[in-house]
């Protein structure tokens, strides 16, 4: 009996040890994360609904790499972006990540409606663009993509005018206006002076970037230059009322020598005015006294009331990594903001016979020398409307440049302090 007890004891101990070893040595099963425990990150894009072939595989890859996150992608029409975002941010259930313009994003940041982002997480992006997306030294957005306009010019008009090289600055442009009109009866350009912030950007290139500088001699000179171009019939009369689309139509009909536009509009010229496209070449954006270029940016923001901020940031950084940025740029005509992506030969090389690749090259190169956009304390839209009204009044000689700019300065300051 005693021997039997000993044998049973040994068997029990052996079974316990074998069981323990099995538990330790057995392979782990993949963790199964139920949909109930996943972060469902809602992402709103702007006017990207036609890019499902790009976005859906990208989202699938992100979810594979991040099994704890599910992306709910919703595309919003561009015209409704600001309105819908504002309404959602005021609610208790905003999206987690939103594609917006920096102008509107900056307003939301001022209202403390956005989650600030650790700037050290943004070292992969163009430094100058990251600086533009700061509020009081804090980053409020992840850069998404950029565009930087270039100059299209009609080689035939320049040749008939005796102009060998296109102008690089606005001042050089002004000097060629009379020569072009005299030799060809064409207009030098069609500046859409009262469209959005067009004229504000021109002033900024001369460092006229606040209310105090709007009455300087340099500022007065610029306003007078455009008044003289208009008065001498060197630019179309529609320059003070019409928009970029109408200016592009004038270029495609061969009526103007130069137009500043995004590289994407070259395709429109190619499709709608093939004869003009054949005589079109491209050069850098016109500069002012500071020799810098302006840029348009789209960014990604995280509302302060978002429920899944960590997942939103992880997806934003994935969406804008070098691989995904390069792929998006090749599908569209946008420029990446990721430094590694900008080193891709797609942006660093071009052939002389391919105007579109040359435009892309020039546009990307301009991102190395950007001007900081003018910042406003308050009422940016109202101030820009006031500025546009003032240039219109001066060009039409309903007021002098000195008087008009003095009134503009006074009202600009009032609007910023309201």
C-alpha positions in Angstrom: 0.0 0.0 0.0 2.8 2.3 1.0 4.5 1.7 -2.4 1.2 2.4 -4.2 0.9 5.8 -2.5 4.4 6.6 -3.5 3.7 5.7 -7.2 0.5 7.7 -7.2 2.2 10.7 -5.8 4.9 10.5 -8.4 2.3 10.3 -11.2 0.4 13.3 -9.9 3.6 15.4 -9.6 4.6 14.3 -13.1 1.2 15.3 -14.6 1.4 18.7 -12.9 4.9 19.3 -14.3 4.0 18.1 -17.8 0.9 20.4 -17.8 3.0 23.3 -16.6 5.6 22.7 -19.4 2.8 22.5 -22.0 1.3 25.8 -20.8 4.7 27.5 -21.0 5.8 26.0 -24.3 2.6 26.1 -26.4 2.5 28.7 -29.2 0.5 32.0 -28.6 -2.7 32.4 -30.6 -3.1 35.7 -32.5 -4.9 38.2 -30.3 -8.5 38.6 -31.4 -9.7 42.2 -31.0 -13.4 42.5 -31.2 -15.0 45.4 -32.9 -16.3 46.6 -29.6 -12.7 47.2 -28.3 -11.4 48.8 -31.4 -10.9 52.6 -31.8 -13.2 53.6 -34.6 -11.4 56.7 -36.0 -13.7 58.8 -38.2 -11.7 60.7 -40.9 -13.3 63.5 -43.0 -11.5 64.3 -46.2 -12.3 67.1 -48.6 -13.3 66.4 -52.2 -11.4 63.1 -52.3 -14.3 60.8 -53.1 -13.0 59.9 -56.5 -9.8 58.5 -55.0 -11.3 55.3 -53.5 -8.7 53.2 -55.4 -6.0 55.1 -53.5 -7.7 55.5 -50.1 -9.3 52.1 -49.6 -6.1 50.0 -50.0 -4.3 52.6 -47.8 -6.9 52.3 -45.1 -6.7 48.5 -45.3 -2.9 48.5 -44.9 -3.2 50.9 -41.9 -5.8 48.6 -40.2 -3.6 45.6 -40.8 -0.6 47.3 -39.1 -2.9 48.7 -36.4 -5.4 46.0 -35.5 -6.8 48.1 -32.6 -8.0 50.8 -35.0 -10.8 50.9 -37.6 -11.0 53.8 -40.0 -14.4 55.2 -40.9 -13.6 57.4 -44.0 -16.2 60.0 -45.0 -15.6 62.4 -47.9 -17.1 65.9 -47.6 -17.7 68.3 -50.5 -15.2 71.2 -50.4 -17.9 73.8 -50.3 -19.3 72.2 -47.1 -16.1 71.5 -45.3 -15.9 74.5 -43.0 -19.7 74.6 -42.2 -19.9 70.9 -41.4 -16.7 70.9 -39.4 -17.8 73.8 -37.2 -21.2 72.2 -36.5 -19.5 68.9 -35.6 -16.9 70.6 -33.3 -19.7 72.4 -31.4 -21.4 69.0 -30.8 -20.2 66.3 -28.4 -19.4 63.9 -31.3 -17.0 65.4 -33.8 -14.9 63.4 -36.3 -11.4 62.4 -35.0 -9.5 63.7 -38.0 -10.5 66.4 -40.5 -8.9 67.7 -43.7 -9.1 71.5 -43.7 -7.4 74.6 -44.9 -4.9 76.3 -42.5 -6.9 79.5 -42.5 -10.0 77.9 -41.0 -7.9 75.5 -38.8 -6.0 78.5 -37.4 -9.3 80.1 -36.4 -10.4 76.9 -34.6 -7.0 76.7 -32.9 -7.4 80.3 -31.6 -10.8 79.2 -30.1 -9.0 76.3 -28.3 -11.1 73.8 -30.4 -8.2 71.8 -31.6 -5.9 69.3 -30.0 -2.3 70.5 -30.1 0.2 68.1 -31.6 3.7 67.4 -30.3 5.9 69.3 -32.9 8.7 66.7 -32.6 6.3 64.2 -34.3 6.4 66.5 -37.4 10.1 66.4 -38.2 9.5 64.4 -41.4 7.8 67.4 -43.1 8.9 70.6 -44.8 10.1 72.8 -42.0 8.7 76.0 -43.4 5.3 74.5 -43.8 5.3 73.1 -40.3 6.2 76.6 -39.0 3.1 78.0 -40.8 0.9 75.5 -38.9 1.8 76.8 -35.5 -0.2 78.9 -33.0 1.8 80.6 -30.3 4.7 78.2 -31.0 2.4 75.1 -30.8 1.6 72.8 -33.7 -2.1 72.5 -34.4 -2.1 70.4 -37.5 -0.3 67.8 -39.6 0.6 69.0 -43.1 -1.3 67.0 -45.8 -0.3 68.4 -49.2 0.6 71.6 -50.9 0.4 73.5 -54.2 2.6 76.3 -55.4 1.6 78.3 -58.5 4.0 78.8 -61.4 4.0 81.1 -64.4 2.7 79.9 -67.8 3.7 82.0 -70.7 3.0 82.1 -74.4 6.3 81.8 -76.3 4.9 83.2 -79.5 3.7 86.4 -77.9 7.2 86.9 -76.3 9.0 86.2 -79.5 6.8 88.7 -81.5 7.4 91.2 -78.7 11.2 90.8 -78.9 11.4 89.4 -75.3 14.0 86.7 -75.0 13.4 85.6 -71.3 10.2 85.6 -69.2 10.2 88.0 -66.3 11.1 86.6 -62.9 9.5 89.4 -60.8 6.4 91.6 -60.8 8.6 94.6 -61.5 10.1 93.0 -64.6 6.6 92.0 -65.6 5.4 95.7 -65.4 8.3 96.8 -67.6 7.3 94.4 -70.5 3.6 95.3 -70.5 3.9 98.3 -72.9 6.3 96.4 -75.3 3.9 93.4 -75.5 0.9 95.6 -76.2 2.7 97.7 -78.8 4.1 94.7 -80.8 1.2 92.3 -80.5 -1.9 94.1 -79.3 -2.0 91.5 -76.5 -2.3 92.0 -72.8 0.7 91.3 -70.5 -1.4 89.4 -68.0 -4.8 89.4 -66.3 -4.3 89.8 -62.6 -7.5 88.9 -60.7 -6.9 91.7 -58.2 -10.1 91.3 -56.2 -10.3 87.5 -56.1 -9.9 86.2 -52.6 -6.4 87.0 -51.2 -4.6 87.4 -54.6 -3.6 91.0 -54.0 -2.7 90.3 -50.4 -0.2 87.7 -51.6 1.4 90.2 -54.0 1.8 92.8 -51.2 3.3 90.1 -48.9 6.1 89.5 -51.5 7.2 93.1 -50.9 7.0 92.6 -47.1 3.9 94.8 -46.9 2.3 92.5 -44.4 0.5 94.5 -41.7 -1.6 97.6 -41.3 1.4 99.8 -40.4 3.1 99.0 -43.7 0.1 99.5 -45.9 0.8 103.2 -46.2 4.6 103.0 -46.9 6.0 104.3 -50.2 6.6 100.8 -51.4 3.0 99.9 -50.9 1.8 103.1 -52.6 4.1 102.3 -55.5 2.6 98.8 -56.0 -1.0 100.1 -56.0 0.0 102.9 -58.5 1.7 100.3 -60.8 -1.6 98.4 -61.2 -3.6 101.6 -61.6 -1.2 102.6 -64.5 -1.5 99.2 -66.1 -5.3 99.5 -66.0 -5.4 103.1 -67.1 -3.1 102.5 -70.1 -5.1 99.4 -71.2 -2.2 97.1 -70.6 -4.3 94.6 -68.6 -7.9 93.6 -69.4 -10.6 95.8 -67.8 -12.0 92.6 -66.2 -8.9 92.3 -64.0 -10.7 94.0 -61.2 -13.9 92.0 -61.3 -13.3 88.5 -62.7 -11.7 85.4 -61.3 -8.9 82.9 -62.2 -11.1 80.7 -64.4 -11.9 83.7 -66.6 -8.2 84.7 -66.7 -7.3 81.1 -67.8 -9.9 81.3 -70.6 -8.2 84.5 -71.8 -4.8 82.8 -71.8 -6.2 79.8 -73.7 -7.6 82.2 -76.3 -4.2 83.7 -76.8 -5.1 87.2 -75.4 -2.6 87.4 -72.6 1.1 86.6 -72.4 1.4 85.3 -68.8 -0.8 83.7 -66.2 0.1 82.5 -62.7 -1.6 79.2 -62.0 -1.3 75.8 -60.4 0.5 73.2 -62.4 -2.7 71.2 -62.6 -4.2 73.8 -64.9 -1.7 72.9 -67.6 -3.8 69.8 -68.3 -6.8 72.0 -68.8 -4.8 74.1 -71.3 -3.6 70.9 -73.0 -7.1 69.5 -73.4 -9.0 72.7 -74.2 -6.5 74.7 -76.2 -4.0 72.4 -77.7 -2.6 75.0 -80.1 -1.9 77.3 -77.1 -0.4 74.4 -75.2 2.1 73.8 -78.0 3.5 77.4 -77.6 3.3 77.4 -73.7 6.3 77.1 -71.5 6.6 77.5 -67.7 8.8 79.4 -65.3 8.9 80.3 -61.6 6.2 82.2 -59.8 6.7 86.0 -60.0 8.5 87.4 -56.9 8.7 90.7 -55.2 11.5 92.4 -53.3 12.0 89.4 -50.9 12.4 86.9 -53.7 10.1 84.3 -52.0 7.3 82.2 -53.2 3.8 81.6 -51.8 2.2 78.3 -51.2 -1.3 76.9 -50.6 -1.5 74.1 -48.0 -4.1 71.5 -46.8 -3.7 70.1 -43.4 -5.2 67.5 -41.0 -6.6 68.6 -37.6 -7.8 66.7 -34.5 -10.7 68.3 -32.7 -10.2 68.8 -28.9 -13.4 66.8 -28.3 -12.4 63.9 -30.5 -12.7 60.5 -28.8 -9.8 58.8 -30.5 -7.0 61.3 -30.6 -4.1 58.8 -30.5 -5.6 56.7 -33.4 -6.3 59.9 -35.4 -2.7 61.1 -35.1 -1.3 57.6 -36.0 -3.5 57.6 -39.1 -2.6 61.2 -40.0 1.1 60.3 -39.9 0.6 57.1 -41.9 -1.5 59.0 -44.5 1.4 61.5 -45.0 4.4 59.2 -44.9 6.8 59.3 -47.9 5.3 56.3 -49.7 1.7 57.4 -49.4 2.4 61.0 -50.2 4.4 60.1 -53.4 1.6 57.8 -54.5 -1.1 60.5 -54.0 1.0 63.1 -55.8 1.4 60.8 -58.9 -2.3 60.4 -59.0 -3.0 64.1 -58.8 -1.0 67.3 -59.4 -0.5 68.1 -55.7 2.9 68.4 -54.0 3.9 66.2 -51.1 5.0 67.9 -47.8 7.0 64.9 -46.6 10.8 65.6 -47.1 11.6 62.1 -48.3 8.8 62.1 -50.8 10.1 65.4 -52.2 13.4 63.7 -52.9 11.8 61.3 -55.3 13.0 61.7 -58.9 9.4 62.4 -59.9 9.9 65.9 -58.4 13.6 66.4 -58.9 13.9 65.8 -62.6 12.2 66.8 -65.8 12.6 66.7 -69.6 12.7 69.8 -71.8 10.1 68.3 -74.1 7.6 67.7 -71.2 6.1 70.9 -70.0 4.1 69.2 -67.3 7.1 67.5 -65.7 8.9 70.8 -65.9 6.0 72.5 -64.1 6.0 69.9 -61.4 9.8 70.3 -60.9 9.6 74.1 -60.6 6.6 74.0 -58.3 8.3 71.5 -55.9 11.6 73.4 -56.0 9.7 76.5 -54.8 8.9 74.8 -51.5 12.5 75.4 -50.5 12.0 79.2 -50.4 8.5 80.0 -49.0 7.1 83.2 -47.7 5.3 83.2 -44.4 1.6 84.1 -45.0 0.3 87.2 -43.4 -1.3 86.6 -40.0 -4.3 88.5 -38.7 -5.4 88.8 -35.1 -9.1 88.8 -36.1 -11.5 89.3 -39.0 -9.2 88.2 -41.9 -12.0 87.9 -44.4 -13.3 91.3 -43.7 -9.8 92.9 -43.9 -9.2 91.2 -47.3 -12.5 92.4 -48.6 -11.6 95.9 -47.5 -8.2 95.6 -49.2 -9.8 94.3 -52.5 -12.3 97.2 -52.4 -9.4 99.7 -51.9 -7.4 98.4 -54.9 -10.6 98.6 -57.0 -11.2 102.2 -56.0 -7.6 103.2 -56.6 -7.4 101.5 -60.0 -10.7 103.2 -61.1 -9.3 106.5 -59.8 -12.2 107.0 -57.4 -9.6 107.8 -54.7 -5.9 108.5 -54.6 -3.5 105.7 -53.5 -2.4 107.8 -50.5 -6.0 108.6 -49.3 -7.3 105.1 -50.0 -4.5 103.4 -48.2 -4.7 105.8 -45.2 -8.4 104.8 -44.9 -7.6 101.2 -45.3 -5.0 101.3 -42.5 -7.4 102.9 -40.1 -10.2 100.4 -40.8 -7.7 97.4 -40.8 -6.6 98.3 -37.3 -10.2 98.7 -36.1 -11.1 95.3 -37.5 -8.2 93.6 -35.9 -8.9 95.0 -32.5 -12.7 94.3 -32.6 
